[in-house]
Amino acid sequence: MTPLLEVERVSVHYGSFEAVTEASIAVEEGSTMAIVGESGSGKTSLALAVARLLPPGGEIAAGSVRVDGVDVTSLAGADLRRARGRLVGYLAQDSMAALNPVLPAGLQVAEVFATRDGAGRRDARRQAVELLAQVGIQRAAEVAAMYPHELSGGMRQRVMIAMALALRSRLLIADEPTTALDVTVQAEILALAAALQAEHGVTFLWITHDMGVVAEIAGTVAVMYGGRIVEQGPAAEVFARPAHPYTQALLETVRGGAEAPPKAPFATIAGAPPAGFIPPGCPFHPRCAHVHEPCPDIVPATVDVGPGHQAACHLLGGAR
Amino acid sequence: MARYLIVRAGLGLVTIAGVVLLTFVLQFSLPGDPARRIAGPRASPEVLATVRANLHLDDSVPSQLLTYVTDVAQGDLGVSYIRRRPVIDLIMERLPATAVLAVGGLMVEVTLGGGLGLWDGLRRKRSRGLAAANVVLLSIPTYSLGFLLLVVFAYRLDLLPLGGGTSAKELILPAATLGLFGVPYYAAVVSESTRTALSASYMRTAVAKGLPRRVILRRHVIRNCLSPVITLAGLDVAIYLSGVVFVESVFAWPGIGQLQEQAYNELDRPLLMGTVIVAAVVVVAFNLVADLVRALVDPRARVEETG
């Protein structure tokens, strides 16, 4: 079976800055892939590239993105507009900013029915209210008439999800949609996502920096660092046998907290992630505990380390 | 909301009281003697004295102020020295002409300024031509612009009447003068709001939804520009309704502004005070109206004001 999303050697440039370098991922229909990384790792740029929503100045410099067999990198004009939403939906992190502040929440869902299906005002509104109820909003008709600033963060994120359901997007990109929410609401949204996946077969590309979220929802995981995917594979496999020193360190920061004595300091990765300048060779080498001779000069090749599990590190061999 | 309205109304009264006080005191610095104006240049000293006594012009300034404020508080704006008719009637007669000019000027500035602002805001780079035009329009005083339009379109090209009446043709030039002066403000505000809307995160949501361009423009760009435009328009309506002295005098437009100018020249204190008070009331009232309308268009404004 062909994967629903196939990203092949995609590079994203903002002028002379390369935010993403030759990233390749594949997501099966009805599954969830998590992209993990720190701020500036290129995960959001990759997500925006897949959704064809890169801001002005950003461009897909190389590679191809296929969604449901359609090469979205070559779409333009009216074709691109029709493909938007239908193929790829986008859940933003800041739901307050992502909703138009001067329009009622329901209208922002209903306008999809009105513009795509030519539904009448009342019909579009009725369908929107149905969807709002479906994503777990109580008194949906009332909420539909409310403005974004009158809703809680969790409700706004549900409105965003209702929007994606209205679009019937094949692929839904979730760009840290739970980061701004408190833990209980976060758990509700994750449960809702899982329920929608079971019911409608929604495919998720879930961007996060939270390993807990990854463990909860992801079938597969890709770890990004300095614009490159340094490791990817089935989530269980990556968690059990992390192959890349960065993944290992990342998991250490999470596990250290649980197993260490209560007052022990959090495990951290020394140094800071690259910002504005990506080191040559392996991007992680300035912070890596295992740095050795080829690391600063040669970019490590991606090699198979297990079933469906790849990583890019000189310790793992591969072509020098 | 009721509390907000009461507070605003109270502040409005304070503003109006300040305007009354200041204007009343300032009018004493106008050169000339009202009594001489009324009685004529050849009037005998006895006649002048009688006129002065009748109008209480020899009383102290505070005492005159007290008399005037007492009358105004009872709704009496007094009788014009020269025209011998109640001030309120004189103003009401002029109000329709002023209102027509106000609406005309507003339409010019909102459509032209809004249109240019939208055009500029949708461009990737700001238009230098528009910026230059803005500076030019802002720098020309309305009376110069008015005379310029008058000379070119009415005198040289003979396309439009020179003025003096209130017909539709005679409205075009004064409305254009008034509107052109406001264009830079609207253009700047709309251009800025458009850029803000275009770079907003909700714009990405709208684009991601695959909405057609015209829906994005109408619902997600223009809708978000309305709030500042309404605030500006509210201020302008108020200022225009209280009479635009220069434009009305250049085009001999028989509105409140022209009346006010005549009152200055004739040292007609009750009429002058009357036009100023009406202006202050209109400005205060329309500011409040604009805020209320803005609350209808921008739901966020409601919270700030009630909460």
Interface residues (C-beta under 8 A of the other chain):
Chain A: A51 L53 P56 R81 R82 A83 R84 G85 R86 V88 G89 Y90 A92 D94 A97 A98 L99 N100 P101 V102 L103 Q108 E111 V112 T115 R116 Y147 H149 E150 M160 M163 L167
Chain B: R124 A200 S201 Y202 R204 T205 A206 V207 A208 K209 G210 L211 P212 R213 V215 R219 H220 R223 N224 L226 S227 V297 D298 P299 R300 V303
